[in-house]
Amino acid sequence: MACSNEQRPLHLLFFPFIAPGHLIPVADMAALFASRGVKCSILTTPANAAVIRLAIDRANAALRGAVPAIDISTVPFPDVGLPPGVESAVGVNTDAERDMMLEAVNQLREPFARFLADRRPDAAVADSFYPWAADAAAEHGVPRLCFLGTSMFARACHDSLLRNISPEELVATDEDPDAVVSLPGLPHRVEQRRGQVMDPKRNAPEWSFDKLVNDADRRSYGEVFNSFAELEPAYVEHYHAVLGRRAWLVGPVAHASEGPEAERCLRWLDGKPDGSVVYVSFGTLARFTAAELRELARGLQRSGRNFLWVVDGGDTDASEWMPEGFEELVAPQGRGLIFWEWAPQRLILNHSAVGGFVTHCGWNSVLEAVSAGVPLVTWPRYSDQFYNEKLIVEVLKVGVGVGSAFFASKLEVRAEVISSEKIAEGIDRVMGDSEQAGEIRKKALELRDKARSATEKGGSSYDDVGRLINELMARRGNVNT
């Protein structure tokens, strides 16, 4: 039981980073804990609250409580010189805006500390991108649970990189992007090409920030993961036994999201045979050049398969990249459908017509595909995405890569262009008739079943949620005696 009639409910504060990929899983996590009797508060800014408001309203309605189990507390976004309404990493397009956003993030410490002092939650689930939250929570005697929204595998890999490989070692191999970077002390042999690793010279602020994040998370009470034990069991053991870090796996947390285009999307998918559609989406922070988009469009042409492609309208004008004949493919009677900016991804992935997913390997997307049993074609860009590709392709064996070889954020110039041939080949390797494709699809379906079992009563994630609630309740009892 989360709480008894004689006790007030456990109160958790959730403090997500200001980007959709962090906000949305936190909203889902709050709904999960609320369903187990926990009072949940989410602290964020007005524009970011709007991103999750509908999901929270639905969760509260489903719980049917007289008092909402989840409340959203908003604080003004700091005035740091960003354009009005820009309160998220999605709106950052220059180095100067990035620096202003980081300053705004630092200024959020004061309202976070004020919430802890005024509301006295039993614990704070604060995003890892707020490294100061560890000390701020400690000052108020509140246990800080960190959450970054990635895999245990990726966190373990990055911890190995930061603690075992010096910037000087990486800089020494700058001229050879194919030099191998081996990450020691992990359950699996993990090697990356030098070009796939953050450049500590070119990205010095980011490298320093990542070390700050890692150190702060190691000092925290523990960590919550949107994952499940059966997905990465060796890394659950590694986290506890080798790194000495406490962790609870509570996922997959994901609830189907609808929107104004959901009906059109599902109606189109309903008209396609099972397993015949390749879904293509790269999240909210990836940026593609016109040359990259042109090759991707040609790859979809070459594949000969039905496709549903989510294109970021801010990338470039379609006239700059759409190849000859492509417009006919996305005409009403064509085999393709384009969504601009947004699509109901979870609904799409769970539709029987979808047989493959071309993805940037953001963890939310990976976990949604795993939960739906959809194999992946991996095209990582930066951040944790190259680690997640390793997990997908080499450990879990539920996908194949297109050969992405260079780490570059949306603010950096990307010279690499993946050819249409490699894209079409990747799609065929997960959706085709080969023995390899069949094995990949089989493994993907096995993982789907494990994902579903994990969150059911008696499942590994269901039990981890209960263990965390019980531990925090016991801690409160000890503090109050």
C-alpha positions in Angstrom: 0.0 0.0 0.0 1.2 3.5 -0.8 -0.3 4.9 2.4 -2.8 4.0 5.1 -6.0 5.9 6.2 -4.1 7.1 9.2 -1.3 8.7 7.2 -1.2 11.6 4.9 -0.2 10.5 1.4 3.4 10.5 0.3 4.2 13.8 -1.5 6.6 13.8 -4.4 7.8 16.9 -6.3 8.7 16.4 -9.9 11.0 19.0 -11.4 11.6 18.2 -15.1 14.1 19.9 -17.4 12.5 22.4 -19.8 12.4 20.3 -23.0 9.5 18.1 -24.3 11.7 14.9 -24.1 12.1 15.5 -20.4 8.7 16.9 -19.5 6.5 14.3 -21.1 8.0 11.2 -19.4 7.9 13.1 -16.1 4.2 13.8 -16.6 3.6 10.1 -17.3 5.7 9.2 -14.2 3.6 11.5 -12.0 0.5 9.8 -13.3 2.0 6.4 -12.5 2.8 7.3 -8.9 -0.5 9.1 -8.4 -2.3 5.9 -9.4 -0.5 4.3 -6.4 -1.8 6.8 -3.9 1.0 9.4 -4.1 0.3 13.1 -4.1 2.4 14.5 -7.0 3.4 18.1 -7.8 5.2 19.2 -11.0 7.2 22.4 -10.9 7.8 24.2 -14.2 7.3 27.4 -16.1 4.0 28.5 -17.9 5.0 27.6 -21.5 6.3 24.2 -20.4 3.2 23.5 -18.2 1.2 23.9 -21.4 3.1 21.0 -23.0 1.8 18.6 -20.3 -1.4 20.2 -19.1 -3.7 18.0 -21.1 -2.0 14.8 -20.1 -2.2 15.8 -16.4 -5.8 16.7 -16.7 -6.6 13.3 -18.2 -4.6 11.6 -15.5 -6.5 13.4 -12.8 -9.8 12.7 -14.4 -9.0 9.0 -14.6 -8.1 8.9 -10.9 -11.5 10.4 -10.1 -10.4 12.0 -6.8 -12.2 14.8 -5.1 -8.8 16.6 -5.0 -6.5 16.4 -8.0 -3.7 13.9 -7.2 -1.3 15.8 -9.5 -0.9 19.5 -9.4 1.2 21.8 -11.6 2.9 24.7 -9.9 4.3 27.3 -12.3 7.0 29.9 -11.7 7.9 32.7 -14.1 10.5 31.9 -16.6 13.6 33.9 -15.8 14.2 37.1 -17.8 17.6 36.4 -19.4 17.1 38.0 -22.8 15.5 35.2 -24.7 12.6 36.1 -27.1 9.1 36.1 -25.4 7.6 32.7 -25.2 10.9 30.8 -25.6 11.1 28.7 -22.4 12.4 25.5 -23.8 15.5 24.0 -25.3 13.5 23.5 -28.5 13.5 27.3 -29.1 17.3 27.6 -28.8 19.0 28.1 -32.2 22.3 29.9 -31.5 25.2 29.6 -29.1 24.1 32.9 -27.5 20.6 31.6 -26.9 22.1 28.4 -25.5 24.1 30.4 -23.0 21.0 32.4 -22.0 19.0 29.2 -21.5 21.7 27.9 -19.2 21.6 31.1 -17.2 17.8 30.7 -16.9 18.3 27.1 -15.8 20.6 28.3 -13.0 18.1 30.9 -11.9 15.4 28.2 -11.4 17.3 27.1 -8.3 15.6 29.8 -6.2 12.0 28.8 -6.9 12.9 25.1 -6.5 14.4 25.8 -3.1 11.3 28.0 -2.2 9.0 25.1 -3.1 10.9 22.7 -0.8 10.8 25.2 2.1 7.1 26.0 1.7 5.6 22.6 0.7 8.0 20.2 2.3 7.6 17.2 -0.1 8.9 13.8 1.0 11.2 13.7 -2.0 12.1 15.6 -5.1 12.5 13.9 -8.5 14.7 16.6 -10.1 16.1 16.4 -13.6 19.8 15.6 -13.8 20.2 18.7 -15.9 19.7 20.7 -12.7 22.9 19.5 -11.0 22.5 22.2 -8.3 19.3 20.4 -7.2 21.3 17.8 -5.2 22.7 20.5 -2.9 19.5 22.6 -2.8 17.5 19.5 -1.7 20.1 18.5 0.9 20.0 22.0 2.4 16.2 21.4 3.1 16.6 17.8 4.2 14.7 16.5 1.2 16.0 13.4 -0.6 16.8 14.2 -4.3 16.1 11.5 -6.8 17.6 12.3 -10.2 16.0 11.5 -13.5 17.5 12.1 -16.9 15.2 10.1 -19.1 17.7 7.8 -20.8 18.7 4.2 -20.5 20.8 2.7 -17.7 23.2 1.5 -20.5 23.7 5.0 -21.7 24.3 6.4 -18.2 26.8 3.6 -17.4 28.6 4.2 -20.7 28.8 8.0 -20.2 30.0 7.5 -16.6 32.8 5.3 -17.9 33.8 7.9 -20.4 33.8 10.8 -18.0 35.7 8.9 -15.3 38.2 6.9 -17.3 39.0 8.8 -20.4 40.6 12.2 -20.2 39.9 15.0 -22.6 43.5 15.0 -23.6 43.2 11.3 -24.7 40.3 12.2 -26.9 41.8 15.4 -28.3 44.9 13.4 -29.3 42.8 11.4 -31.7 41.0 14.4 -33.3 42.5 13.8 -36.7 41.3 10.2 -36.9 37.5 10.0 -36.6 37.8 6.2 -37.0 40.0 5.8 -34.0 38.4 3.4 -31.5 37.4 4.7 -28.0 36.9 1.8 -25.7 34.8 2.3 -22.5 36.2 0.2 -19.7 34.5 -1.5 -16.7 31.2 -2.3 -18.4 29.3 -5.6 -18.6 29.6 -5.6 -22.4 32.5 -4.6 -24.6 31.6 -1.1 -25.7 33.6 0.7 -28.4 32.8 3.8 -30.3 34.4 5.6 -33.2 36.1 8.8 -32.2 33.7 10.8 -34.3 30.8 9.5 -32.4 32.0 10.9 -29.1 31.6 14.4 -27.8 34.6 16.6 -28.6 35.9 17.9 -25.3 37.8 20.7 -27.0 35.0 21.9 -29.4 32.3 21.2 -26.8 34.2 22.2 -23.6 31.2 23.8 -21.8 29.1 20.7 -22.5 31.9 18.3 -21.3 32.3 20.3 -18.1 28.6 20.3 -17.5 28.3 16.6 -18.0 31.0 16.0 -15.4 29.1 18.3 -13.0 25.9 16.4 -13.7 27.5 13.0 -13.1 29.1 14.1 -9.9 25.8 15.6 -8.6 23.9 12.5 -9.5 26.4 10.3 -7.6 25.7 12.4 -4.5 21.9 12.1 -4.8 19.7 9.8 -2.8 19.2 7.6 -5.9 18.0 7.6 -9.5 14.7 6.8 -11.2 14.7 5.3 -14.7 12.1 5.0 -17.4 13.2 1.5 -18.2 12.6 -2.0 -16.9 14.9 -4.7 -15.5 14.3 -7.2 -18.2 15.5 -4.8 -20.9 19.0 -4.2 -19.5 19.5 -6.6 -16.6 23.3 -6.5 -16.6 23.2 -2.7 -16.1 20.8 -3.0 -13.2 23.5 -5.2 -11.5 26.3 -2.9 -12.7 24.6 0.2 -11.3 24.1 -1.4 -7.9 27.2 -3.5 -7.4 29.9 -1.7 -9.4 28.9 1.9 -9.4 27.3 1.7 -5.9 24.4 3.8 -7.0 20.8 3.3 -6.0 18.2 3.0 -8.8 14.6 2.2 -9.3 13.3 1.2 -12.8 9.6 2.2 -13.1 9.0 2.0 -16.9 7.9 1.9 -19.5 5.9 4.9 -18.5 3.9 5.9 -21.6 0.3 6.8 -22.3 -1.1 7.2 -25.8 -1.3 10.8 -26.7 -3.8 12.1 -29.2 -4.0 15.4 -31.0 -5.8 17.1 -33.9 -4.1 14.9 -36.5 -4.6 11.5 -34.7 -7.8 10.6 -36.6 -6.3 11.3 -40.0 -3.2 9.4 -39.2 -5.0 6.3 -37.9 -7.4 6.3 -40.8 -4.4 6.3 -43.2 -2.7 3.4 -41.3 -6.0 1.4 -41.2 -5.8 1.3 -45.0 -2.3 -0.3 -45.1 -1.4 -4.0 -44.6 0.1 -5.2 -41.4 3.8 -4.5 -41.0 4.0 -2.6 -44.3 4.7 1.0 -43.1 8.0 2.4 -42.0 7.6 5.3 -39.5 10.3 8.0 -39.6 10.7 10.6 -36.9 13.7 12.3 -35.2 12.2 13.9 -32.1 12.0 17.6 -31.2 15.7 18.6 -31.1 17.2 17.1 -34.3 18.0 19.4 -37.2 18.6 18.1 -40.8 20.2 19.9 -43.7 18.5 20.0 -47.1 21.1 17.5 -48.4 20.2 15.1 -45.6 16.5 15.4 -46.1 16.9 14.9 -49.9 18.8 11.6 -49.3 16.2 10.5 -46.7 13.4 11.2 -49.2 15.3 9.2 -51.9 15.9 6.4 -49.4 12.1 6.2 -48.8 11.6 6.2 -52.6 14.1 3.4 -53.0 12.7 1.3 -50.2 9.4 0.8 -52.1 7.6 0.7 -48.8 4.7 2.7 -47.4 6.0 5.4 -45.1 4.8 7.9 -42.5 7.4 10.7 -42.0 7.3 13.4 -39.4 9.3 16.4 -40.8 10.4 19.4 -38.7 9.0 22.4 -40.5 11.9 24.5 -39.2 14.6 22.5 -41.0 14.3 23.9 -44.5 11.7 24.7 -47.2 10.4 21.5 -48.9 11.3 22.9 -52.3 15.0 22.8 -51.3 15.0 19.0 -50.7 12.0 17.2 -52.2 13.3 15.1 -55.1 11.6 14.6 -58.4 8.6 12.2 -58.1 8.4 12.4 -54.3 5.4 14.7 -54.3 3.4 12.1 -56.1 4.3 9.6 -53.3 2.7 11.7 -50.6 -0.4 12.6 -52.7 -3.7 11.4 -51.4 -3.5 8.1 -53.2 0.3 7.7 -52.7 2.2 5.3 -50.4 3.5 8.0 -48.2 2.2 10.5 -45.6 4.0 13.5 -44.2 3.3 15.1 -40.9 4.8 18.4 -40.2 6.2 19.1 -36.7 4.2 16.5 -34.7 2.4 13.2 -34.9 0.8 10.8 -32.3 3.9 8.6 -32.1 2.7 6.1 -29.5 -0.5 5.5 -31.4 1.4 5.1 -34.6 3.9 2.6 -33.2 1.2 0.5 -31.7 -0.7 0.2 -35.0 -0.4 -3.2 -36.7 0.5 -1.5 -40.0 3.8 -0.3 -38.7 6.7 -2.6 -39.3 9.8 -0.4 -38.7 10.9 2.8 -37.2 13.7 5.1 -38.5 14.8 7.0 -35.3 17.4 9.3 -33.8 17.6 6.9 -30.8 16.3 9.3 -28.3 15.3 7.2 -25.3 11.6 8.0 -25.2 11.3 6.9 -28.9 13.4 3.8 -28.3 11.2 2.7 -25.3 8.0 3.4 -27.2 9.2 1.2 -30.0 10.3 -1.5 -27.7 6.9 -1.4 -25.9 5.2 -1.7 -29.3 7.4 -4.5 -30.6 8.6 -2.4 -33.5 12.2 -3.0 -34.8 14.4 0.1 -35.3 16.6 1.6 -38.0 19.1 3.7 -36.0 20.3 7.2 -37.0 21.8 8.8 -33.9 22.9 12.5 -33.9 24.4 13.4 -30.5 24.0 13.2 -26.7 23.0 9.7 -25.4 21.8 8.6 -28.9 25.0 6.8 -29.9 25.0 4.8 -26.7 21.3 3.9 -27.2 22.2 2.7 -30.7 24.8 0.3 -29.2 22.2 -1.1 -26.9 19.6 -1.5 -29.7 21.9 -3.0 -32.3 24.7 -4.9 -30.4 23.1 -5.8 -27.1 19.3 -6.2 -27.7 19.7 -6.9 -31.4 16.3 -5.3 -32.3 17.6 -2.9 -34.9 20.2 -2.0 -37.5 22.2 1.2 -38.1 22.5 3.4 -41.2 26.1 4.2 -40.4 25.8 7.5 -38.5 29.4 8.3 -37.6 29.6 11.9 -36.3 28.4 13.5 -33.1 27.0 17.0 -33.7 24.2 18.9 -31.9 21.6 21.0 -33.7 23.8 24.0 -33.2 26.8 22.5 -35.0 27.5 22.1 -38.7 27.0 18.5 -39.8 29.0 17.6 -42.9 28.0 13.9 -42.9 25.2 12.9 -45.3 23.9 9.3 -45.1 23.2 8.0 -48.6 19.8 7.0 -49.8 21.2 3.5 -50.5 22.1 3.0 -46.8 18.8 4.3 -45.7 16.8 1.9 -48.0 19.1 -1.0 -47.0 18.5 -0.3 -43.3 14.8 -0.4 -43.8 15.0 -3.6 -45.8 17.2 -5.2 -43.1 14.4 -4.9 -40.5 11.3 -5.2 -42.7 12.4 -7.5 -45.5 12.2 -11.3 -45.9 15.8 -12.1 -44.9 16.6 -14.4 -41.9 18.2 -11.5 -40.1 15.0 -9.4 -40.5 12.9 -12.2 -39.1 15.2 -12.6 -36.1 15.1 -8.9 -35.4 11.3 -8.8 -35.5 11.1 -11.9 -33.3 13.3 -10.3 -30.7 11.3 -7.1 -30.8 8.1 -8.9 -30.1 9.7 -10.8 -27.2 10.8 -7.5 -25.7 7.3 -6.0 -26.2 5.8 -8.8 -24.1 8.5 -8.3 -21.3 7.8 -4.5 -21.3 4.1 -5.1 -20.8 4.7 -7.6 -18.0 7.0 -5.3 -16.2 4.3 -2.7 -15.4 1.6 -5.2 -14.5 1.0 -6.1 -10.9 3.8 -8.3 -9.7 6.1 -7.2 -12.6 9.6 -5.8 -12.0 8.7 -2.1 -12.5 5.4 -2.4 -10.6 7.4 -3.8 -7.7 10.1 -1.1 -7.9 7.5 1.6 -7.7 6.2 0.0 -4.6 9.6 -0.4 -3.1 10.4 3.2 -3.6 7.1 4.4 -2.1 7.6 2.2 0.9 11.2 3.3 1.5 10.3 7.0 1.3 7.3 6.4 3.7 9.6 4.6 6.1 12.1 7.4 5.9 9.5 10.0 6.7 8.5 8.0 9.7 12.1 7.8 10.9 12.6 11.6 10.3 9.4 12.4 12.3 10.3 10.3 15.3 
